Amino acid sequence: MPARPAVRGGLHLVTQVVNEICEIFLELGFTRAVGPEAETEWYNFGALNFPADHPAIDAQDSFYLGDGVLLRTHTSPVQIRVMERHTPPIRVVSPGQCYRRDPFDPSHSPVFEQVEGLVVDEGISFVDLKATLSTFARRFFGSETRTRFSPSFFPFTEPSADMQVTCSVCHGSGCPTCKHSGWLEILGAGMVHPAVFEHCRLDPERYTGFAFGMGPHRIAMARHGIPDIRLFFESDVRFLAQFAGPR
């Protein structure tokens, strides 16, 4: 009798995307950094220049574990811990899971992956930010990928921007994935706010830097034209096997 076929597992698509993102930045001179998923309000909000009345601090938006301790809402606290422990130059990328009280719908999940990046040194400018992130976009989505930046706001960066890339599904001609705009927003970024440097005891008159953050789930959806983020969590082997990478 023929033997039963062996069933082998594979890497989840989001894990593959996280590894690919980190590998690109490692080749650009970054180091991979990690931090705890349970954070204090200071690291998650205060040190990142969030005002005390910011709605994200409310229990209705964040998962609190106890007095002043919560599941991190982003991986930005890793940046604070790195700047506290190391003197510039700093160039790190920090992937990890984050938690927010978001509805579980086609575009949101209460648990999601995020990849943050931080560069700090003397003489870092917005030009360095644009060059680094544009290089990443071309490496990840293809050499013909174009990028554009639009003004945004984050408490811990000033100035801040959102970065968009030409849609990898329609290549800019317009499709349902990019809402017929030809562009996909993949990350937020900006120059590190001087107040954040002061909280980490770094001289903002001497050092400048930039930070960025992106969601691997949405990047995977954009690259493969996946319409619903919930497909990543439903454990449907028929869906996951289409993208299963090597173990």
C-alpha positions as MATLAB code, in Angstrom:
seq = 'MPARPAVRGGLHLVTQVVNEICEIFLELGFTRAVGPEAETEWYNFGALNFPADHPAIDAQDSFYLGDGVLLRTHTSPVQIRVMERHTPPIRVVSPGQCYRRDPFDPSHSPVFEQVEGLVVDEGISFVDLKATLSTFARRFFGSETRTRFSPSFFPFTEPSADMQVTCSVCHGSGCPTCKHSGWLEILGAGMVHPAVFEHCRLDPERYTGFAFGMGPHRIAMARHGIPDIRLFFESDVRFLAQFAGPR';
ca = [
       0.000    0.000    0.000;
       1.311    3.506   -0.748;
       2.217    5.528    2.302;
       0.016    8.356    3.430;
       1.258   11.731    2.190;
       3.109   13.711    4.807;
       1.405   16.933    5.859;
       3.910   19.691    6.537;
       3.311   23.082    8.003;
       4.644   26.362    6.702;
       5.206   29.936    7.756;
       2.109   32.125    7.941;
       1.930   34.826    5.266;
       2.151   37.633    7.827;
       5.238   36.005    9.384;
       6.813   35.856    5.935;
       6.082   39.555    5.384;
       7.534   40.520    8.791;
      10.705   38.526    8.083;
      11.055   40.076    4.630;
      10.582   43.611    5.964;
      13.157   43.056    8.697;
      15.627   41.458    6.280;
      15.493   44.495    3.997;
      16.180   46.864    6.885;
      18.936   44.628    8.249;
      20.658   44.969    4.874;
      20.267   48.752    5.232;
      22.228   48.670    8.497;
      19.422   48.300   11.037;
      19.444   46.001   14.073;
      16.390   44.035   15.200;
      15.095   45.014   18.663;
      12.234   43.624   20.768;
      10.393   44.693   23.915;
       7.680   43.502   26.332;
       4.056   43.270   25.210;
       2.824   44.392   28.656;
       3.895   48.015   29.083;
       3.463   50.855   31.554;
       1.525   53.965   30.617;
       4.791   55.900   30.696;
       6.508   53.848   28.004;
       3.379   53.392   25.898;
       2.113   56.985   26.092;
       3.935   59.443   28.374;
       7.459   59.107   27.014;
       6.058   59.292   23.477;
       4.602   62.762   24.095;
       0.941   61.715   24.269;
      -1.072   64.359   26.158;
      -2.769   63.162   29.341;
      -6.222   63.607   27.808;
      -5.487   61.661   24.609;
      -8.372   59.247   23.847;
      -6.000   56.304   23.246;
      -5.168   56.307   26.977;
      -8.781   55.596   27.921;
      -9.766   52.067   28.905;
     -12.293   52.048   26.088;
      -9.442   52.126   23.550;
      -6.704   50.080   25.281;
      -6.496   46.761   27.149;
      -5.441   47.476   30.739;
      -4.044   44.673   32.907;
      -3.929   46.625   36.143;
      -3.080   50.002   37.583;
      -0.982   51.789   34.964;
      -0.112   48.600   33.026;
      -1.595   47.700   29.650;
      -1.021   45.602   26.553;
       1.005   47.839   24.264;
      -0.964   49.595   21.551;
       2.079   49.950   19.263;
       5.722   48.878   19.222;
       6.926   52.465   19.712;
       7.792   51.811   23.405;
      10.705   49.736   22.102;
      12.162   52.951   20.687;
      12.118   54.547   24.143;
      13.805   51.543   25.735;
      16.495   51.500   23.033;
      17.241   55.227   23.427;
      17.450   54.836   27.210;
      19.995   52.029   26.968;
      22.131   53.063   23.999;
      23.819   56.246   22.877;
      23.495   57.289   19.221;
      24.056   56.374   16.474;
      20.943   54.188   16.691;
      19.344   52.302   13.804;
      16.806   49.670   14.876;
      13.699   47.947   13.552;
      11.269   46.405   16.059;
       8.536   43.947   15.003;
       5.916   42.679   17.447;
       2.274   42.174   18.327;
       0.062   45.058   19.454;
      -3.379   45.241   21.018;
      -6.211   47.740   20.668;
      -9.941   47.723   21.309;
     -10.712   47.785   17.591;
     -13.699   45.977   16.055;
     -12.952   42.705   14.286;
     -14.016   43.653   10.774;
     -12.595   43.386    7.226;
      -9.930   46.047    7.876;
      -9.339   45.957   11.673;
      -8.280   43.429   14.300;
      -7.836   43.844   18.076;
      -4.519   41.947   17.786;
      -2.118   42.796   14.989;
       1.540   42.858   13.988;
       3.453   46.103   13.669;
       6.988   46.905   12.546;
       8.549   50.094   13.900;
      11.829   51.674   12.924;
      14.063   54.297   14.521;
      17.156   56.176   13.369;
      18.971   58.648   15.651;
      22.269   60.400   14.970;
      23.741   63.814   14.409;
      22.550   65.508   11.229;
      19.626   63.193   10.375;
      17.064   65.008    8.209;
      13.740   64.387    6.476;
      15.744   63.658    3.323;
      17.227   60.613    5.079;
      13.726   59.500    6.052;
      12.422   59.728    2.483;
      15.469   58.049    0.963;
      15.407   55.143    3.435;
      11.686   54.444    3.133;
      11.631   54.855   -0.653;
      14.489   52.369   -0.917;
      12.550   49.930    1.269;
       9.428   50.314   -0.908;
      11.345   49.566   -4.103;
      13.010   46.541   -2.520;
       9.741   45.154   -1.151;
       7.201   45.968   -3.889;
       9.467   46.126   -6.943;
      11.967   48.450   -8.588;
       9.262   50.347  -10.513;
       7.386   51.310   -7.337;
       6.863   55.033   -6.828;
       6.291   56.690   -3.450;
       4.676   59.871   -2.231;
       4.399   61.519    1.174;
       1.499   63.525    2.594;
       1.264   65.522    5.855;
      -0.017   63.700    8.929;
       0.116   63.942   12.714;
       1.585   61.721   15.445;
       2.332   62.924   18.995;
       5.886   61.566   18.944;
       7.047   62.977   15.568;
       7.139   66.475   14.074;
       6.843   66.918   11.166;
       4.878   63.734   10.437;
       3.870   62.092    7.172;
       2.047   59.135    5.668;
       3.791   57.255    2.870;
       1.921   55.817   -0.086;
       3.182   53.490   -2.818;
       1.824   52.718   -6.256;
      -0.645   49.831   -6.020;
       1.126   46.505   -6.517;
      -2.065   44.909   -7.870;
      -2.976   47.391  -10.647;
       0.416   49.195  -10.830;
      -1.247   52.576  -10.483;
      -4.096   52.238  -12.970;
      -6.790   51.864  -10.288;
      -8.518   48.804   -8.800;
     -10.719   47.828   -5.817;
      -7.620   47.109   -3.686;
      -6.468   50.747   -3.888;
     -10.039   52.113   -4.093;
      -9.308   53.086   -7.708;
      -6.755   55.706   -6.630;
      -3.654   53.890   -7.848;
      -1.992   54.431   -4.432;
      -1.777   52.434   -1.193;
      -0.917   53.930    2.197;
       1.516   51.556    3.916;
       3.126   53.441    6.810;
       3.331   56.537    8.966;
       6.606   58.288    9.725;
       8.187   61.520   10.883;
      11.077   63.246   12.596;
      11.384   62.335   16.276;
       9.831   65.032   18.465;
      12.383   66.892   20.670;
      10.257   66.113   23.750;
      10.797   62.384   23.149;
      14.579   62.913   23.148;
      14.311   64.850   26.404;
      12.351   62.009   28.035;
      15.185   59.653   27.039;
      17.866   62.085   28.264;
      19.223   62.748   24.783;
      20.138   66.283   23.746;
      17.656   67.422   21.040;
      20.063   70.222   20.103;
      22.688   67.631   19.197;
      20.671   64.682   17.889;
      17.903   64.320   15.346;
      16.207   61.226   14.028;
      13.211   59.714   12.319;
      10.762   56.952   13.182;
       8.259   54.949   11.147;
       5.650   52.273   11.698;
       3.846   49.885    9.359;
       1.272   47.080    9.587;
       2.402   43.780    7.990;
      -1.191   42.502    7.816;
      -2.272   45.390    5.603;
       0.922   45.225    3.553;
       0.249   41.520    2.904;
      -3.326   42.395    1.915;
      -2.076   45.071   -0.469;
       0.534   42.876   -2.092;
      -1.781   39.901   -2.691;
      -5.128   41.643   -3.111;
      -6.654   40.031    0.004;
      -9.966   41.753    0.785;
     -10.533   40.791    4.444;
      -8.020   40.860    7.324;
     -10.056   38.215    9.176;
      -8.852   35.576    6.713;
      -5.447   35.677    8.437;
      -6.992   34.604   11.763;
      -9.585   32.002   10.760;
      -7.111   29.103   10.353;
      -8.663   28.028    7.065;
      -6.003   25.738    5.614;
      -7.391   26.211    2.105;
      -6.554   29.919    2.347;
      -3.294   29.677    4.293;
      -1.847   26.912    2.089;
      -1.865   29.282   -0.898;
       0.811   31.395    0.766;
       2.572   28.911    3.082;
       6.290   29.538    3.087;
       9.130   27.213    4.122;
       9.340   26.212    7.739;
];
